[in-house]
Amino acid sequence: MTAPTGKTFRDPVHGNLTIPDPLILDLVDTYEFQRLRRIRQLGSCFMVFHGAEHSRFQHALGTMWLMHCVLDRWDNEGLLKLPPEVRKAALAAALLHDVGHGPFSHALEHTFSGLDHESLGFQIITGPLGDVLRSHDCNPQTVVDLLTNRYPEPVLCELLSGQIDVDRMDYLQRDSLYTGVKYGLFDSERILSTLSPLRSALHEDDLFAQTRDGLVLAIDPKGVLAVEEFLFSRYFMYWQVYLHRAVRAAELMLRLILKRAREVFTDDKTVLWLPPNLRFLFAKNDEKDAAEPSQEFLENFLGLDDFDLFHALKMWRRSKDQVLRDLATRFLSRRLFKGAELSSQPNLPGQLKRSAKEKYGDMWHYYVNVDPLSSVSYGVYRPGTDRPIRTVVRPSGGWQEISRATHSTAILGLSHDAMVTGGYIFYARELL
């Protein structure tokens, strides 16, 4: 166990977070990580839930802290004693799992090539942050292997990214607090205190883990109800916050603005006003098959945050292009598109399309858009393909999938076989 540095962050979700290793403090103090203070965790969600102003910086610290809490307990109880370099890598991976996100990340990724946040994150870890990691005897490639599920000990990969992981346990609680939506609350302390490493060979059907013959993540039976609560919290948060109709409308409008700006730039570079630090995105927009972004691209990307995009949006309110000007003005004035459920009004898309063509001509498709939705809160185990949430079976020490360990069939209602699907049609208010 590594002695803490003494540096403490006061966190509104987890209380006092004492930095557990000097490596973490050095990573936090880098420009690449500090940049996350200027990127909202929930993108355009603040336009609907006015408290959702929290940053990816906060979430990353919280995720690292939960990873530390689990590993510290395992170490103290003799369940799993990791070598110092592996423990450092696990903490660093939890801290840096979102370091590749840009401003309004999903809208940018949808519009421009080369902006996959995971791939960019791996490049940042092995590139600009590589020297910091190596100076603390932490191999950057080990951090990437943990994040890409290639590390030979599955339990650490699952703790980072599984069906019940420290990433989700932090963002559900944090997003619940800042949006004011109480559905994201669950007994995280109970879950953290009942997670444990389990030898995969104790269950012949655990094909995923057996291929690497390592430890996997399991939950003690005492934590089953808390995990069930966690899964329903995830379900409710998705439909009440992340897939909220107005949130989706704001996200869609931002994508349309970026799409139109890209088209205007392609047609005539003199028409579109662009701040210099955004130009690299538009200049690269046709390089869809590039193997990986260049060093120059990465440096330019690390210079972006939410403020840069808002600056561009404010300038585009005065664009010579009528559509771009109109959409940017609507977005900044929060005159969001109206939305309707497709299933409830099957004739509406045709009606809106005709109305939009009459009003906007060839630009009609900027004012009527379909947004399909689907959500699975728990993937019931299929051997060899999915990672189950495992429940330890006493006294054998084997495991069973959690839906078999509960007292009801409620979890099955959140599974692949009961996937919630649907969609909205969004349209300019004046069309109806």
C-alpha positions as CSV (number, residue, x, y, z in Angstrom):
1,M,0.0,0.0,0.0
2,T,1.4,3.4,-1.0
3,A,1.4,6.2,1.6
4,P,-0.8,9.1,0.8
5,T,0.7,12.4,-0.3
6,G,-1.2,14.5,2.2
7,K,-2.9,16.5,-0.6
8,T,-6.7,16.5,-0.1
9,F,-9.5,17.5,-2.4
10,R,-12.9,18.3,-0.9
11,D,-15.3,16.4,-3.1
12,P,-19.1,17.0,-2.9
13,V,-19.8,13.3,-3.6
14,H,-17.2,11.3,-1.7
15,G,-16.0,13.8,0.9
16,N,-12.3,14.3,1.4
17,L,-10.2,12.6,-1.3
18,T,-6.6,12.2,-0.1
19,I,-4.3,11.6,-3.0
20,P,-2.9,8.1,-2.5
21,D,0.3,8.3,-4.5
22,P,2.7,11.1,-5.6
23,L,2.2,9.9,-9.2
24,I,-1.5,10.8,-9.1
25,L,-0.7,14.3,-7.8
26,D,1.9,14.8,-10.6
27,L,-0.7,13.7,-13.2
28,V,-3.3,16.0,-11.8
29,D,-0.9,18.9,-12.1
30,T,-0.3,18.4,-15.8
31,Y,-1.8,20.7,-18.4
32,E,-3.4,17.7,-20.1
33,F,-5.4,16.8,-17.0
34,Q,-6.1,20.4,-15.8
35,R,-7.7,21.0,-19.2
36,L,-10.6,18.7,-18.0
37,R,-11.6,21.4,-15.5
38,R,-12.8,23.4,-18.6
39,I,-14.9,20.6,-20.1
40,R,-18.3,19.8,-18.7
41,Q,-19.0,16.2,-17.8
42,L,-22.5,16.2,-19.3
43,G,-22.0,18.4,-22.4
44,S,-25.1,20.3,-23.3
45,C,-27.1,18.8,-20.4
46,F,-26.7,22.1,-18.5
47,M,-29.3,23.6,-20.9
48,V,-31.9,21.4,-19.3
49,F,-30.6,20.8,-15.8
50,H,-29.1,24.1,-14.7
51,G,-26.9,22.6,-12.0
52,A,-25.1,20.2,-14.4
53,E,-22.0,22.4,-14.6
54,H,-19.6,19.9,-13.2
55,S,-16.5,18.9,-15.1
56,R,-14.7,15.8,-16.3
57,F,-11.9,16.8,-13.9
58,Q,-14.2,16.1,-10.9
59,H,-15.4,12.8,-12.3
60,A,-11.9,11.6,-13.1
61,L,-10.8,12.3,-9.5
62,G,-13.8,10.5,-8.1
63,T,-13.2,7.5,-10.3
64,M,-9.6,7.3,-9.2
65,W,-10.7,7.6,-5.5
66,L,-13.2,4.7,-5.8
67,M,-10.5,2.5,-7.4
68,H,-8.2,3.4,-4.5
69,C,-10.9,2.5,-2.0
70,V,-11.4,-1.0,-3.5
71,L,-7.7,-1.8,-3.9
72,D,-6.9,-0.5,-0.4
73,R,-9.5,-2.8,1.1
74,W,-8.3,-5.8,-0.9
75,D,-4.8,-5.1,0.3
76,N,-5.7,-4.7,3.9
77,E,-7.8,-7.8,3.9
78,G,-5.3,-9.9,2.1
79,L,-7.6,-10.5,-0.9
80,L,-5.2,-9.1,-3.5
81,K,-1.8,-7.5,-2.9
82,L,-0.7,-5.8,-6.1
83,P,2.9,-4.9,-6.9
84,P,3.5,-1.2,-6.5
85,E,3.9,-0.6,-10.2
86,V,0.6,-2.4,-11.0
87,R,-1.3,-0.5,-8.3
88,K,0.1,2.8,-9.7
89,A,-1.0,1.8,-13.2
90,A,-4.5,1.0,-12.0
91,L,-4.9,4.3,-10.2
92,A,-3.5,6.2,-13.2
93,A,-5.9,4.3,-15.6
94,A,-8.9,5.3,-13.4
95,L,-7.7,8.9,-13.3
96,L,-7.0,9.2,-17.0
97,H,-9.8,7.1,-18.5
98,D,-11.5,10.3,-19.9
99,V,-8.4,12.4,-20.6
100,G,-9.1,12.1,-24.4
101,H,-12.5,13.8,-24.2
102,G,-12.9,17.2,-26.0
103,P,-15.5,19.9,-25.6
104,F,-19.0,18.6,-26.1
105,S,-17.2,15.4,-27.0
106,H,-20.0,13.3,-28.6
107,A,-21.1,16.2,-30.9
108,L,-17.5,16.7,-32.1
109,E,-16.9,13.0,-32.6
110,H,-20.1,12.7,-34.6
111,T,-19.0,15.5,-36.9
112,F,-15.2,15.3,-37.3
113,S,-12.9,12.4,-38.1
114,G,-9.9,11.5,-35.8
115,L,-11.7,12.5,-32.6
116,D,-12.4,9.1,-31.0
117,H,-11.9,10.0,-27.3
118,E,-10.6,6.6,-26.4
119,S,-7.9,6.5,-29.1
120,L,-6.9,10.1,-28.3
121,G,-6.7,9.3,-24.6
122,F,-4.3,6.4,-25.3
123,Q,-2.1,8.7,-27.4
124,I,-2.1,11.3,-24.6
125,I,-1.1,8.6,-22.0
126,T,1.7,7.2,-24.0
127,G,2.8,10.6,-25.4
128,P,2.5,13.8,-23.4
129,L,1.9,12.0,-20.1
130,G,4.4,9.2,-20.7
131,D,7.4,10.9,-19.1
132,V,5.4,11.6,-15.9
133,L,4.3,8.0,-15.6
134,R,7.8,6.6,-16.3
135,S,9.3,9.0,-13.7
136,H,7.2,7.1,-11.1
137,D,8.1,3.6,-12.4
138,C,4.8,3.3,-14.1
139,N,4.7,1.9,-17.6
140,P,2.3,3.9,-19.8
141,Q,1.6,0.8,-21.9
142,T,0.3,-1.0,-18.8
143,V,-2.1,1.9,-18.2
144,V,-3.4,1.6,-21.8
145,D,-3.6,-2.2,-21.5
146,L,-5.8,-1.8,-18.4
147,L,-8.1,0.6,-20.3
148,T,-8.3,-1.6,-23.4
149,N,-8.9,-4.9,-21.5
150,R,-5.6,-6.3,-22.6
151,Y,-4.0,-6.6,-19.2
152,P,-3.6,-10.2,-18.1
153,E,-5.5,-9.8,-14.9
154,P,-9.2,-9.4,-15.9
155,V,-10.3,-8.3,-12.4
156,L,-8.6,-4.9,-12.8
157,C,-10.0,-4.4,-16.3
158,E,-13.5,-5.2,-15.1
159,L,-13.1,-2.8,-12.1
160,L,-12.3,-0.1,-14.6
161,S,-14.8,-0.9,-17.3
162,G,-17.4,-3.6,-16.7
163,Q,-21.1,-3.8,-15.9
164,I,-20.4,-2.6,-12.4
165,D,-17.3,-0.5,-12.3
166,V,-15.8,2.5,-10.6
167,D,-16.5,4.8,-13.6
168,R,-20.2,4.2,-13.5
169,M,-20.4,4.2,-9.7
170,D,-18.9,7.7,-9.7
171,Y,-20.7,9.4,-12.6
172,L,-24.2,8.1,-11.7
173,Q,-23.9,9.6,-8.2
174,R,-22.2,12.8,-9.4
175,D,-24.6,13.4,-12.2
176,S,-27.5,12.7,-9.9
177,L,-26.2,15.3,-7.4
178,Y,-25.5,18.1,-9.9
179,T,-28.7,17.6,-12.0
180,G,-30.9,17.4,-8.9
181,V,-32.3,14.1,-10.1
182,K,-32.4,11.7,-7.2
183,Y,-32.6,8.5,-9.2
184,G,-28.8,8.0,-9.4
185,L,-28.5,7.4,-5.7
186,F,-27.5,3.9,-4.5
187,D,-25.6,2.3,-1.7
188,S,-22.1,2.6,-3.2
189,E,-20.4,1.9,0.2
190,R,-22.1,-1.5,0.3
191,I,-21.0,-2.3,-3.2
192,L,-17.4,-1.2,-2.6
193,S,-17.2,-3.3,0.6
194,T,-18.5,-6.4,-1.1
195,L,-16.6,-6.4,-4.3
196,S,-13.9,-9.1,-4.4
197,P,-11.4,-10.8,-6.7
198,L,-12.3,-14.4,-7.6
199,R,-10.3,-17.1,-9.4
200,S,-11.9,-17.6,-12.7
201,A,-11.2,-21.3,-12.9
202,L,-13.8,-21.9,-10.2
203,H,-16.5,-21.5,-12.9
204,E,-16.2,-23.5,-16.1
205,D,-18.5,-21.2,-18.1
206,D,-16.4,-18.1,-17.5
207,L,-14.9,-18.4,-21.0
208,F,-13.8,-14.7,-21.2
209,A,-11.7,-15.0,-18.0
210,Q,-10.5,-18.5,-18.6
211,T,-8.7,-17.5,-21.8
212,R,-6.4,-15.5,-19.6
213,D,-6.6,-17.7,-16.4
214,G,-6.8,-14.8,-14.0
215,L,-8.8,-13.2,-11.3
216,V,-12.2,-11.8,-12.1
217,L,-14.6,-9.4,-10.3
218,A,-17.3,-10.8,-8.1
219,I,-19.8,-9.5,-5.5
220,D,-20.4,-11.1,-2.1
221,P,-24.0,-12.2,-1.7
222,K,-24.5,-9.5,1.0
223,G,-24.1,-6.9,-1.8
224,V,-26.6,-8.2,-4.2
225,L,-29.5,-5.9,-3.3
226,A,-27.1,-2.9,-3.5
227,V,-26.1,-3.9,-7.0
228,E,-29.7,-4.4,-8.0
229,E,-30.3,-0.8,-6.8
230,F,-27.3,0.4,-8.8
231,L,-28.7,-1.2,-12.0
232,F,-32.0,0.5,-11.6
233,S,-30.4,3.8,-10.8
234,R,-28.5,3.5,-14.1
235,Y,-31.8,2.7,-15.9
236,F,-33.6,5.7,-14.4
237,M,-30.7,8.1,-15.0
238,Y,-30.5,7.2,-18.6
239,W,-34.2,7.9,-19.3
240,Q,-34.5,10.9,-16.9
241,V,-31.2,12.7,-17.7
242,Y,-29.0,11.3,-20.5
243,L,-31.8,10.5,-22.9
244,H,-34.1,13.3,-21.8
245,R,-35.9,14.8,-24.7
246,A,-34.7,18.4,-24.4
247,V,-31.1,17.1,-23.7
248,R,-31.2,15.2,-26.9
249,A,-32.6,18.2,-28.8
250,A,-29.7,20.4,-27.6
251,E,-27.2,17.7,-28.5
252,L,-28.8,17.3,-32.0
253,M,-28.8,21.1,-32.6
254,L,-25.1,21.3,-31.7
255,R,-24.3,18.5,-34.2
256,L,-26.3,20.3,-36.9
257,I,-24.5,23.6,-36.2
258,L,-21.1,21.8,-36.5
259,K,-22.2,20.0,-39.6
260,R,-23.4,23.2,-41.3
261,A,-20.2,25.0,-40.3
262,R,-18.2,22.2,-41.9
263,E,-20.2,22.4,-45.1
264,V,-19.8,26.2,-45.3
265,F,-16.1,25.8,-44.8
266,T,-15.8,23.2,-47.5
267,D,-17.8,25.3,-50.0
268,D,-16.0,28.6,-49.4
269,K,-13.4,29.0,-46.7
270,T,-13.8,32.8,-46.8
271,V,-17.5,32.7,-45.8
272,L,-17.0,30.9,-42.4
273,W,-15.3,32.8,-39.6
274,L,-13.1,30.3,-37.7
275,P,-10.9,30.9,-34.6
276,P,-7.4,29.8,-35.4
277,N,-7.4,27.0,-32.9
278,L,-10.5,25.3,-34.5
279,R,-9.2,25.4,-38.0
280,F,-7.3,22.1,-37.7
281,L,-10.6,20.3,-37.2
282,F,-12.1,21.6,-40.4
283,A,-8.9,21.2,-42.4
284,K,-8.8,17.5,-41.5
285,N,-12.5,16.7,-42.2
286,D,-11.9,14.6,-45.3
287,E,-9.1,12.5,-43.8
288,K,-11.5,9.7,-42.6
289,D,-9.1,6.9,-43.1
290,A,-6.1,8.3,-41.3
291,A,-4.5,5.6,-39.1
292,E,-4.0,7.9,-36.2
293,P,-3.9,11.7,-35.6
294,S,-0.5,13.4,-36.0
295,Q,1.4,14.9,-33.2
296,E,0.4,18.4,-34.4
297,F,-3.3,17.3,-34.4
298,L,-3.0,16.0,-30.9
299,E,-1.3,19.3,-29.7
300,N,-4.1,21.3,-31.3
301,F,-6.8,19.1,-29.8
302,L,-5.3,19.5,-26.3
303,G,-5.8,23.2,-26.7
304,L,-9.6,22.9,-27.0
305,D,-12.2,23.2,-24.3
306,D,-15.8,24.3,-23.9
307,F,-14.9,28.0,-24.1
308,D,-13.5,27.7,-27.6
309,L,-16.6,26.1,-28.9
310,F,-18.8,28.7,-27.3
311,H,-16.7,31.5,-28.7
312,A,-17.2,30.1,-32.2
313,L,-21.0,29.7,-31.6
314,K,-21.2,33.4,-30.6
315,M,-19.4,34.5,-33.7
316,W,-21.5,32.2,-35.9
317,R,-24.6,34.2,-34.8
318,R,-23.4,36.8,-37.3
319,S,-22.5,34.4,-40.0
320,K,-23.2,35.2,-43.6
321,D,-24.7,31.8,-44.0
322,Q,-28.4,32.0,-43.1
323,V,-28.8,28.4,-41.7
324,L,-25.6,28.6,-39.6
325,R,-26.6,32.0,-38.2
326,D,-30.1,30.8,-37.4
327,L,-29.1,27.5,-35.7
328,A,-26.4,29.2,-33.6
329,T,-28.8,31.9,-32.5
330,R,-31.4,29.3,-31.5
331,F,-28.9,27.3,-29.6
332,L,-27.4,30.2,-27.6
333,S,-30.9,31.6,-26.9
334,R,-32.1,28.1,-25.9
335,R,-34.8,28.0,-28.4
336,L,-34.5,24.3,-28.8
337,F,-36.2,22.2,-31.3
338,K,-39.5,20.6,-30.2
339,G,-39.6,16.8,-30.0
340,A,-42.2,14.1,-30.2
341,E,-42.1,10.4,-29.7
342,L,-42.1,8.6,-33.1
343,S,-44.2,5.7,-31.8
344,S,-47.1,8.0,-30.7
345,Q,-47.4,10.1,-33.9
346,P,-46.4,7.9,-36.9
347,N,-47.7,10.4,-39.5
348,L,-45.8,13.4,-38.0
349,P,-42.5,12.9,-39.9
350,G,-44.1,13.2,-43.3
351,Q,-46.1,16.2,-42.3
352,L,-43.1,18.0,-40.9
353,K,-40.9,17.1,-43.9
354,R,-43.4,18.7,-46.2
355,S,-43.7,21.8,-44.0
356,A,-39.9,22.1,-43.8
357,K,-39.5,21.9,-47.5
358,E,-42.0,24.6,-48.1
359,K,-40.3,26.9,-45.6
360,Y,-36.6,26.1,-46.0
361,G,-36.3,24.5,-49.4
362,D,-33.1,22.5,-49.9
363,M,-32.1,23.2,-46.3
364,W,-35.1,21.5,-44.8
365,H,-33.1,18.6,-43.4
366,Y,-31.5,21.0,-40.8
367,Y,-35.0,21.6,-39.3
368,V,-36.4,18.1,-39.1
369,N,-34.4,15.2,-37.8
370,V,-35.1,11.7,-36.4
371,D,-33.2,10.6,-33.2
372,P,-33.4,6.8,-32.6
373,L,-32.8,5.7,-29.0
374,S,-32.1,2.4,-27.2
375,S,-30.9,1.5,-23.7
376,V,-29.8,-1.6,-22.0
377,S,-29.1,-1.3,-18.3
378,Y,-27.8,-4.8,-17.8
379,G,-26.5,-7.4,-20.3
380,V,-27.4,-10.8,-19.0
381,Y,-24.5,-13.2,-19.3
382,R,-23.9,-15.0,-22.6
383,P,-20.8,-17.2,-22.2
384,G,-17.7,-16.1,-24.1
385,T,-19.2,-12.7,-25.1
386,D,-20.4,-10.7,-22.1
387,R,-18.9,-10.0,-18.7
388,P,-21.5,-11.0,-16.1
389,I,-22.0,-9.5,-12.7
390,R,-20.9,-12.5,-10.7
391,T,-22.2,-13.4,-7.3
392,V,-20.0,-15.6,-5.1
393,V,-21.5,-18.9,-4.2
394,R,-20.8,-20.1,-0.6
395,P,-19.2,-22.3,0.4
396,S,-17.9,-23.6,-2.9
397,G,-16.3,-20.3,-3.9
398,G,-17.7,-20.5,-7.4
399,W,-20.1,-17.9,-8.8
400,Q,-23.5,-17.5,-10.4
401,E,-24.8,-14.7,-12.6
402,I,-26.5,-12.0,-10.4
403,S,-30.0,-12.4,-11.9
404,R,-30.1,-15.9,-10.5
405,A,-29.0,-14.7,-7.0
406,T,-31.8,-12.1,-6.5
407,H,-35.2,-12.7,-5.0
408,S,-37.1,-11.4,-8.0
409,T,-36.8,-11.3,-11.8
410,A,-36.6,-7.5,-11.9
411,I,-33.0,-7.4,-13.2
412,L,-34.1,-9.5,-16.3
413,G,-36.4,-6.6,-17.2
414,L,-33.2,-4.4,-17.7
415,S,-31.5,-7.0,-20.0
416,H,-30.7,-7.3,-23.7
417,D,-33.9,-9.3,-24.1
418,A,-36.0,-6.5,-22.7
419,M,-34.1,-3.6,-24.4
420,V,-35.9,-0.3,-24.3
421,T,-36.0,1.2,-27.8
422,G,-37.7,4.2,-29.2
423,G,-36.9,7.6,-30.7
424,Y,-37.9,11.2,-31.2
425,I,-38.4,13.4,-34.1
426,F,-37.1,16.9,-33.5
427,Y,-38.3,19.9,-35.5
428,A,-38.2,23.7,-35.5
429,R,-41.1,25.1,-33.5
430,E,-42.6,27.1,-36.3
431,L,-43.1,24.0,-38.5
432,L,-46.2,22.8,-36.6
